[in-house]
Amino acid sequence: MNHVSLTDQPTLHLLCGKIASGKSTLSARLAADSGTIVIAEDTWLTALFAEEMHSVADYVRCSAKLKMAMKPHLISLLRAGVSVVLDFPANTVTNREWMKSIIRDSAANHCLHYLKVPDEVCKSRLRARNEAAAHDFSATDEQFDLITRYFQEPGADEGFNIVEYA
């Protein structure tokens, strides 16, 4: 059994990728490390706001509330030496700025995992996921296209340690 040393600096793992690009699957793999937990936006949104979320605007509103509540908790976990896989989409500059504030305030290491998966592959996975009802949220191809319009690729100028997955 591996134990985390108190001198090891915790890591905040961030995930960037379109819907059904494999973020949750990668989260589970990353969390297999000792001393690492996953905090998944979809799980929390479902538990807290399922009745309120019917549109992209509802998601944005509920996600903002969740982020406000989660930030001090995430900082506390990281300062306590727990590594965190933050399964929230790092898909816009604004979301990544919020994540960067957590890194700054916690002094944690970080890694931005960028899943660079073509739209058609994501849509195919999304359809299969919807059919299997294996995810907290389902989305149509039209919703995928709408949400993907807001996707912003992470840039080196943002200052993240980026690992790309093709």
N, C-alpha and C positions, 0 to 999 in steps of 0.2 A: 504494500500500500504506500502510495506517495503522500508525503505531507508537505504543506506549504511552509517554507521558512518565513519567520517574521521579518527577515531582512529582504526577502524577495519583494520587489515592487509590483503591486497588482496591475493588471492590464484591463483597459476598457476596450472590448472588441465591438466595433461598429460595422453595420452591414448596409451596403449600397447595392441595389439591384431592383429591377422592375418586378411587378407582381409575378409570382410563380417562377422567379429566376433561381430559387433554391436557398433563399436566405434562412428560412426556418430549419432546413436540413443541415446547412452549414452550422447554424447555431447549436444544434444538438451535438455535432461533432466537436465543436470548440469547447462545449461545456463538459465533455468527457474528461478534461483535465481536472485533477484534484484542486480544490479550492476555487472552482469557477462555477458560477451560476448563470442561468438565463433569465432575463426579464423580457417577456414578450408583450409587445404592445397589443397584439390581437387578443391575447388571453385576458388582459386587464380591461380592454375596451368592451369585450363581450360580457365580462362579469359586471362591469359598472354601468355601461351605457347601451346595451343591446337594444333596449326599447326606444332609445332616442336616435338611433343611427339608421337613416333611410336614404341619405344622399352623400355626395362628396363633401358638401358644405357641413353636414352633420358630423362627418368624420373629422374634418379640420377643427371644428369647435370642440368636440370631445377629446381629440388628441391633444389639443392645447391645454385643456384642463388636466389631463393625465400627466403631461410633461411637467407642468407646474408642481404637481404633487410629488412626482417621482424624483425630481432633481436633488433635493436634499437627502433623500433616501439613498440614491445612487452614490452621492458623494460620501455619505457615511459608510457604505459598504466598501468602497474603494479605499478610504482612509483606514478602515479596519483590516485591510489586507486581503479582501476578497476580490478576485477578478470577476468581471461581469461581461457577459455577452448581451449586449443591448440590442434585442431584436425589434428595433424601431427602424423605419426606413431612413437611411442617410441619403435620401434621394434628391434633396434640394439644398441649396446653399443655406437657406434659413434653418432647416433642420440640423445641418452640420454645424452651424454657428452655435446652436443650443448645445450640441454634443461637445463642441470645443470648450464651452464654458464649464462643463462638467470636468473635462480633462484638466483645465486650468485650475479650477477650485479644489480638485482632489489631488493634484500633482501625480496622477497615475500615468503609467505607460499607456499607449493606445495603438490600435491597429485598425485601419479602415479596410475591410474586406469588400472588394468591388467585384460583384458577379456580373460579368459582361456577356449577357446571354441575348441572342437575337429575339426580336419580338415574336416571330412565328413559333419558336421553341417555347417561349413563355406562354403564349396563347394555347398551344397544344397541351402543355402541362396544366394550365388553368382549367381547361375543359375537362381533363381527366380528374383533376382535384375536385371540381364541382360535381362531377358525376358520382364520385366516391363519397362525397360529403365528408371529406377527411380534413377539413379546415374550418376555423371559426367563421370565416367570411367567404362568400362566393362572389364572383364578379363576372359580368358578361364581357364579350369581346369589345363591345362599345364602351363599357366602363374602363376596361383596360386601356383603350385608346385615349379616352378622356384623361385618365390619371397620368398616363405616360407623357402626355403633352407637357406636364410640369416637371418631368424628370430632368435633372441637371447632372451631367457627368462630373465626378470630383476632379478638381484640378490640382496640380502640384503646388500652385500658388496659395492653396488653402492651408498648407502646413501639416497635412496628415501623413502618417506612415501608411502608405497604400499598398495592398497586396491585391493583384488582379487575378481573377479566375475567368478563363475563356470557355 
